[in-house]
């Protein structure tokens, strides 16, 4: 939790969603909680970089198109990234 809480909060993931994500991933993968926390922190940081245009490998248009192919809409009605907690829950339901 300590490794990912700040990054998750910045991406709109509330504490309950984060707890559920961590518990599910640790349970399914049997990875150490520290490793899972670091992985989620990296995912959230990368998403923030894409949104800010800092990521030079992937732009927001490419990311949204690839996610749309999987049936996931990552943008809200204003064209901004949705809360990542909601997006990850939606991915989990697929």
C-alpha positions in Angstrom: 0.0 0.0 0.0 2.8 2.4 0.9 4.4 2.0 -2.5 1.3 2.8 -4.6 -1.1 4.9 -2.5 0.1 8.3 -3.6 0.1 7.4 -7.3 -3.3 5.7 -7.1 -4.8 8.7 -5.4 -3.5 11.0 -8.2 -5.2 8.8 -10.8 -8.5 8.8 -9.0 -8.3 5.4 -7.3 -9.9 5.5 -3.9 -8.5 3.5 -1.0 -11.2 0.8 -1.2 -10.6 0.2 -4.9 -6.8 0.1 -4.2 -7.2 -2.4 -1.4 -9.4 -4.6 -3.6 -6.9 -4.4 -6.5 -3.9 -5.3 -4.3 -5.7 -8.2 -2.6 -7.0 -9.6 -5.9 -3.7 -9.3 -7.7 -1.7 -10.8 -4.7 -4.2 -13.6 -4.3 -4.2 -14.5 -8.0 -0.5 -14.1 -8.8 1.0 -15.1 -5.5 3.5 -12.3 -5.9 4.9 -10.4 -2.9 2.6 -7.4 -2.0 5.6 -5.1 -2.4 6.1 -6.2 -6.0 2.4 -5.8 -6.8 2.4 -2.3 -5.2 5.4 -1.3 -7.3 3.8 -2.7 -10.5 0.6 -0.7 -9.8 2.6 2.4 -9.0 4.3 2.1 -12.4 1.0 1.6 -14.2 -0.5 4.6 -12.6 2.6 6.7 -13.2 2.6 5.7 -16.9 -1.0 6.6 -17.2 -0.4 10.0 -15.8 2.6 10.5 -18.2 0.4 9.5 -21.1 -2.3 11.9 -20.1 0.2 14.7 -19.6 1.9 14.0 -22.9 5.2 13.2 -21.2 5.3 9.6 -22.4 7.2 9.6 -25.7 6.4 6.0 -26.6 2.6 6.2 -26.4 0.2 9.1 -26.9 -3.3 9.4 -25.5 -4.9 8.8 -28.9 -3.0 5.5 -29.4 -3.8 4.4 -25.9 -7.5 5.2 -26.1 -7.8 3.5 -29.5 -6.2 0.3 -28.2 -8.4 0.2 -25.2 -11.5 0.9 -27.3 -10.6 -2.2 -29.4 -11.0 -4.1 -26.1 -14.3 -2.5 -25.4 -13.0 -0.1 -22.7 -13.6 3.6 -22.9 -10.9 5.3 -20.9 -12.0 8.9 -21.5 -14.9 10.7 -19.9 -17.4 13.0 -21.6 -14.9 15.9 -21.4 -12.1 13.9 -23.2 -10.1 13.5 -20.0 -9.0 10.1 -18.6 -11.6 8.5 -16.4 -10.6 7.5 -12.8 -8.3 4.6 -13.2 -10.1 2.7 -10.4 -13.2 2.6 -12.5 -11.2 1.6 -15.7 -9.4 -1.2 -13.9 -12.7 -2.5 -12.4 -14.1 -2.5 -15.9 -11.1 -4.3 -17.3 -11.5 -6.9 -14.5 -15.1 -7.5 -15.5 -14.1 -8.3 -19.1 
